[in-house]
Each structure stands twice: as C-alpha cells, then as structure tokens.
Amino acid sequence: MNTVFRRSVLGVAGLALSTGVVAGPLTAVTDTAPASAAAGVVRVEKPDAGKLVAHGTQGEQSRIDLGDEQVANVKAIVAATKKAGMDERAAVVAIATALQESKLENLGHLGDRNDHDSQGLFQQRPSSGWGTVEQITDPEYSTTAFLKGLKQVDGWQDMPLTEAAQTVQVSAYPFHYAQWETQAADLVAEHWTS
C-alpha cells in the first residue's frame, strides 16, 4: 500500500475515531424526530425558564388546579400577549396577576363581595378607566389593557414580577402577585407554543 495513501486513510480513521469518542458512537444515534419534522414542520422549543422567571421567585409560591375555563383564559392571555408583540415574560406577569386577582376566572360583579366595581380576569374597574363592563370581561380586551399599562412601566422587564404587576394594578396587597410566579411561568412554558 502506498505510504501517503495509508497515512491519509489512517488520518481519516483517527479523526473519525476521535470525533466518535467525543460525540458518541454514530451507530447509537437514531432518528426520533416525528414524521412532521421530516415533512418540513419546524418544532418550536418551549421558552427558557430563566427568561420566564428572570429575577427568581419571591416568597412562598402558591398553586391551584385549573379547570377548562381557567385554561382557556390562560390561552387567551398568551394569545393577546403575542398579538401585542410582547414576550413570554410579559405573559408570565399577566398570568400571575390574573391568578392573584381572579384565580383566572372571568368574574362578573360579585355584589357585596365586590371590590368597588372590579370585574374580569384582572379585576379592572370601569370607574377607573379600564373600559366598559363588556370590555373588561372580555379576556383579550382585558389582557391587552393590562399589557398596555405594563408597557408604560419604565423598565418593567428589569423589575421583580410583583413590582411590575403592582405598578399597573395599584393593589391594596402589592406583594401578593409574587406567590403566583412559578405557576404562571409553568403555564406560559406549557402554552406559549401550543
């Protein structure tokens, strides 16, 4: 065998062997991609948890089980956030706020239990300029109104969730939003790409 040819073959074999040792054996690689990926459908990765909970959580975290109406409201908040051109973190802030304000239920007037005229997912008040009762009990409208307020908060992206939410909502209980951050982030991770 020609010496130059033999060295070339051995060099390529050595390169393949060293790459195989670093990257793992090529024979162990299997195609686990669904048929849709092969057909040109691009798979979108779930949002990065570090982006969703950018400043870490504050205090003990709460969690509730969600029914169909609540999940539909989560999806409506995510869709409205995307439509507003805002990112996943804005959806986390919005969902955590709605979890605190209404447990993600689109509440009408609660009579004596009502906080003034607060209604909807975000407990927005017509008397405070959030919109009509019909508007603030529409999940897309109320989310868009909340996000419009959030956009006006200078540096909201760099604030802890509870501070950003409180700046928009002006709640009597400003630190209660923080307890919902983990569940809100989990919901955004689950529904952002669905």
C-alpha positions in Angstrom: 0.0 0.0 0.0 1.2 3.5 -0.8 2.6 5.2 2.3 0.9 8.5 1.5 -2.4 6.8 0.9 -2.1 4.7 4.0 -1.4 7.8 6.2 -4.4 9.6 4.7 -6.6 6.6 5.4 -5.3 6.3 9.0 -5.6 10.1 9.5 -9.3 10.0 8.4 -9.9 6.9 10.6 -8.2 8.6 13.6 -10.3 11.7 13.1 -13.5 9.7 12.9 -12.5 7.7 15.9 -11.6 10.8 18.0 -14.8 12.5 16.9 -16.8 9.4 17.8 -15.2 9.3 21.2 -16.1 12.9 21.9 -19.6 12.9 20.3 -20.5 9.3 21.0 -20.9 6.4 18.7 -22.7 7.1 15.4 -24.4 3.8 15.5 -26.3 4.8 18.7 -27.9 7.8 17.0 -31.5 7.1 16.0 -34.0 9.4 14.3 -36.6 10.1 16.9 -38.0 13.1 15.1 -41.7 12.9 14.3 -42.8 12.5 10.7 -44.0 16.1 10.8 -40.4 17.3 11.3 -39.3 15.4 8.2 -42.2 17.0 6.3 -40.8 20.5 7.0 -42.7 21.4 10.1 -40.4 23.3 12.4 -40.6 22.3 16.1 -40.6 25.3 18.4 -38.8 25.0 21.7 -40.5 25.9 24.9 -39.5 29.2 26.5 -36.4 29.2 28.6 -37.3 29.0 32.3 -34.6 31.6 33.1 -36.3 34.1 30.9 -39.7 33.3 32.4 -38.6 33.8 36.0 -35.9 36.4 35.2 -35.4 37.6 38.8 -36.2 34.4 40.7 -39.3 34.0 42.8 -40.1 35.9 45.9 -41.6 34.2 49.0 -43.6 31.1 49.1 -45.3 30.0 45.9 -49.0 29.1 45.6 -50.5 26.8 43.1 -54.1 25.9 42.2 -55.6 23.3 39.9 -57.2 24.8 36.8 -60.4 23.9 35.1 -61.3 24.2 31.5 -62.4 27.8 31.7 -59.2 28.8 33.5 -57.0 27.1 30.9 -59.0 28.8 28.2 -58.2 32.1 29.9 -54.5 31.3 30.1 -54.5 30.6 26.3 -56.4 33.9 25.7 -53.8 35.8 27.8 -50.9 34.1 25.9 -52.6 34.9 22.5 -53.2 38.5 23.5 -49.6 38.9 24.6 -48.3 37.6 21.3 -50.7 39.8 19.4 -49.5 42.8 21.4 -45.9 41.9 20.3 -44.7 41.2 23.8 -42.6 38.4 25.0 -43.1 35.4 27.3 -42.1 37.3 30.4 -45.0 39.7 29.8 -47.3 36.7 29.7 -45.9 35.5 33.0 -46.6 38.9 34.6 -50.1 38.9 33.2 -51.0 35.4 34.2 -49.6 35.8 37.7 -51.7 39.0 38.0 -54.8 37.2 36.8 -54.1 34.3 39.2 -54.0 36.8 42.1 -56.9 38.9 41.0 -59.4 36.2 39.9 -57.8 32.8 40.0 -58.1 33.1 36.2 -61.9 33.2 36.3 -63.6 35.9 34.3 -65.6 37.3 37.2 -68.6 39.5 36.9 -69.9 41.7 39.6 -69.8 39.9 42.9 -72.4 42.0 44.8 -71.3 42.8 48.4 -68.1 40.8 47.9 -67.0 43.0 45.0 -64.2 45.4 45.4 -66.0 48.5 44.2 -66.8 47.8 40.5 -63.8 45.4 39.8 -64.6 42.7 37.3 -62.9 40.3 34.8 -59.7 38.4 34.9 -57.7 41.3 36.2 -60.4 42.9 38.4 -60.3 46.0 36.4 -62.7 48.8 37.2 -64.8 50.7 34.7 -64.8 53.7 37.1 -61.0 53.8 36.9 -61.0 54.0 33.1 -60.2 50.4 32.2 -63.2 50.1 29.9 -66.8 49.1 30.0 -68.0 46.1 31.8 -68.4 44.3 28.5 -64.8 45.1 27.6 -63.1 44.2 30.8 -64.9 40.9 31.0 -63.5 40.0 27.5 -60.2 38.2 28.1 -58.5 39.6 25.0 -59.5 43.1 25.8 -58.6 43.0 29.5 -55.3 41.4 28.8 -54.5 44.0 26.1 -55.5 46.7 28.6 -53.2 45.2 31.2 -50.3 44.9 28.8 -50.8 48.5 27.6 -50.4 49.5 31.2 -47.3 47.3 31.6 -45.7 48.8 28.5 -45.9 52.2 30.2 -44.0 51.0 33.2 -40.4 52.1 32.5 -38.1 49.2 33.0 -40.8 46.6 33.8 -38.6 43.8 32.3 -35.9 44.5 35.0 -38.4 44.5 37.9 -39.5 41.7 40.1 -42.9 40.4 38.9 -44.7 41.7 41.9 -43.4 45.2 41.4 -44.3 45.3 37.7 -47.8 44.0 38.4 -48.3 46.4 41.3 -47.3 49.4 39.2 -50.1 48.5 36.7 -52.7 47.3 39.1 -52.2 49.6 42.2 -53.5 46.9 44.5 -54.0 47.2 48.3 -52.0 44.0 48.5 -48.9 44.7 46.4 -46.9 41.7 47.4 -49.5 39.0 46.7 -48.6 38.8 43.0 -45.3 37.2 43.7 -46.8 33.9 45.0 -48.0 33.0 41.6 -44.8 33.4 39.6 -43.9 29.7 39.4 -47.3 28.6 38.3 -47.6 31.4 35.8 -44.1 30.5 34.3 -45.2 26.9 34.1 -48.4 27.8 32.3 -46.5 30.1 29.8 -44.0 27.3 29.2 -46.8 24.9 28.5 -49.0 27.1 26.3 -46.7 29.6 24.6 -46.0 27.3 21.7 -49.3 25.4 21.6 
